Amino acid sequence: MNKKILLIPLAFLFLLFWGLTTVIFFAPNSSSAATIGNVTSVYGAMSNPIVGYGLVTGLDGTGDQWGVNVTQQSIVTMLSKLGINTNEASLYEIRDTAAVMVTAELPPFAVPGEKINVTVSAIGNAESIEGGVLLMTPLKGPNGKVYALAQGSISTGGSVAAQNVMPLPGYVPVSQNFQTAGIIDNGGIVEKGVSIGLNTFKTVRLILKNPSFTNSSRIAAAINAKIGKGTAKPLNSASVEVAVPVSYSGNVSQFVSVVNAINVKTHSKAIIVIDERSGTVVMGGNIKINPVAVSNRNITLKINGKRTPNAFYLKKGLTVANLVKALNAVGASTSSIISMLESIKAAGALSAEIKVI
């Protein structure tokens, strides 16, 4: 089957880019002022993954169908604990419930009563968990202990692309987002925290959230200028070691707060972040693409190359932002956009990091 020729004016494509994927731009490869606390974390004060199994109810006929035995078993067990006797056979027609896994990150220094976000994902054959309610679910650590409880209404951000987004021949509406996974903002309540004994430390190691030799050197220099020469030294691109002054012995928490408040000029690298679930692309507005040709299913893309039949041409100096707008306009799905960007990067025509979340 021949590929379609998509020789469409670029200006026209830009007017239609909002149809499928939300695009957010920021300035890449720039230096910006930030506090050390915003760009680093304390070694040992890391978040810990916690997980649990639960049930989502209140679905509009999109829950697990008969055949997912774990769902029926869970409902029977839950009801029996509430003093209600039933059996799996009586639950044959139920389609408003889904079995799910619930995950979260227990932040460092978390205290009982603190609220955290949780992620919910279906494990059966549910079509969607949008609008459902997660029943109280214990979240456990690797040691089997319960650290948090999760409950609340789920939001998936799910939708199906409208059929009239782009009236091109052969355009097929696509499901924009995954509707079998969602989040509950502040849906978890910490029951037990994790202590690391910070006030006993003699040295504190700062871990850069975005490793860079330039930034680790700048952070060490900023600390030495504020606290005193020789206080900090960069160990590598990802960490800086800071000696705790005698005056802060036994009160390291206060010392860390002083260090975190120090301003530092950091270097930001080019990065493209893609949320495939919600269809959101966050990128620098000026990340350029070098000459390259990419073929993806029924679209062949050429940038500053020799013209050939059955190709979609974009001018030299094209940015990632321009490309994503154009692909959106012709009905490309988020997964196709991800595939094209990764292929362009693999070909050496894109100097930016791609993160798919």
C-alpha positions, 0 to 999 in steps of 0.5 A: 500500500502506497504512503500518502503524500502530505504536502500541506502548508506548514503555516496551516498545520500550526493553526490546528496543532491543539487537536491531539497533544498539548504542547508546553514550551520553555527555554532550553540550554540556559542558565537560571538562578535557583536555590540549592534546595531546589536542585539537590536532595540529601543523600539518604533522605530519599523517597521510598516506593510503597504499593498495595492492592485494592478495589475501585468501585462506582464505575459506569459499566467499565469495570472488570468482566466475569472471568477476573476471579480476583475481583469477585474474590476480593469483593466477597472478602471485603464484604465478609469483613463488613459482616455481609455474607455473599458468594462469587456466583451472585456477583456475575453481573457486576461491572462497576468494580475493578481490581487495581494496584496502588503505588506511591512514593513515601517522601523523605522525613514523612510524618504521620498525617502527611498527605501524598499522591497515589497512582492507581492502575487496573490489573484485570480487563476493566475498560476504564477506571475514570470517575471510580472511587478507590476503597481504603487500601493499605500501602506497604514497603518492601519489608511488608509494613504498612506506611500509608493508606490510600482512598479517594476519587480517581482522575485519568485525564482520559479522552478520545480524540474528536473525529473532526480535529482534522478533516484529512482523508484516511484520518482515524480517531485515536484514544488519546490517553490511557483510561486504565490508570489514573491518580488521586491527588493527596489520596494517601495518608502517611501512617508511619515515617522513615527516620534516617538520623540526619542530626548525627551526620558529620558530612552531608552529601548533596545529590543533584536532581539533574547530574552535571559537572558544571552544576556540581562545581557551581554548587560547591563554589556557592557553598564555599563562598557562603559558609567558608572555603573548603566546606564543600567539594564536588565528588562527581557530576551527581554529588557534592560533599559538604562538611558540617561545621562544628557550630552545627554539630547535632543540629544538622537539619538547621545547617541543611536549611541554610545550605538549601537557601543558598542561590546558585546559577545552574545550567539547564540542558535541552530536554523533552518530556512526554506524558504518553498517558495524558498526551502532554509534551513539554520541551524547549521552544528552540530545540532544533533538528538537523537534516534527517528523513524519518518514515513512520507507518503512513507518514514519511518526514524529510527535513532539508533533504532531497525531494522525493514522492510520498513525503512530508517536507518541513523547512531547514531550521525546524524546531521540535516544537514546529515538528510536534505541531505539524504532526498533531495537525495531521492526526499523529498519535502521541505514541507516533510522535514519541517514536519519531522523536526517538528515531530522530535522536538515534540518527544523531539529528536531535541534541536533546534528552527524551523522557517518557513518563 
